[in-house]
Amino acid sequence: MAPIRYSVEYLDYCTTCEKKKVIQCCDKCGDSVCENPKCCTVYPQHKKEDIVLCKYCVDAIGKRFKEVKEPEPQTYKYLGSQQTT
């Protein structure tokens, strides 16, 4: 179970925008979030409950990613059969 960072009076409102009523809880940290795309990201799952992440957890996970540079594709020349005369 995720730790609750806020007191009971804040549980009815979104911890990000603090305006809307709570619809979901973040699956990583347990914060309460509304369904506004600015407050959370919802990842639908097949035959399971949706995964909900608040914007703070999405930012923290995004910082862990590293850019991978792909090597440039090599080009090959077809030499074929060269005739000497």
N, C-alpha and C positions, 0 to 999 in steps of 0.2 A: 504494500500500500504506500502510495506517495505521501510525503509529509505535507501538511497543510501550513502554508506560510501566513495566512491571514486569519483574523478572528471570524467568528460566526456571522457577524453582521455584514461582512463583505462577501460572503458566499453566494448571495443572491444576485450579484452584479459581476460583470466581466472584469477581470483584473487588468486587462489591457486598455480598454476604452472607458471603463467604469461608468457606462451609461446604460447598456442593455442588460436584460435579464440573462442569466446563465442558461445555456442550453447543453453544453458539453464540459468535460474535464480533460485537461491535457493528460495524455497517457504517460508522459515522461516525468513531469514535475508535479502534477496534480492540481495546477491552477485552474480556476474556472474561467471559461471563455464562451463568447457568443459565437454564432455561426457567420459572423462577418469575415470575409476573406482577409481583411486587414489585421484581424486579431488571431486567426488560427488557420491551419492548413489541415484539410480532411483528406485522408487517403482511404478510398473505398477498398474493401476486401471482399473476395468471393466467398460467400457462405459464412462470413464471420462479421463481427462488429467492425465498424470503421475505426481507423487509427486517427486520433486527433492530436495535433501538436500545436502548442501556442507559438507565437512569433518569436519569443525569446529562445525557446528550445530549437526552433528551425534555424535561427541565426547561429546558435552555439554549434549545432551539427554542421552547418555550412562552413564554419571556420576550420573544421577538421579536414575538409577536402583539399587535396593538392592537385594542381594542374598537371596533367600528363601530356607531354608533347609527343605527337606521333612522328615517326621518322618519315621523311619525304620519300615517295615511291621512286624506285630506281627505274630508269628507262633502258631498255636493251635494244641494240641494233641487230637487225637480221642480216647476217653476212651472206647467207645463201652459198651457192657454189660459184666461186670465182674462176673464170677461164683465163688461162694464160696463152698468149699467142706469140 
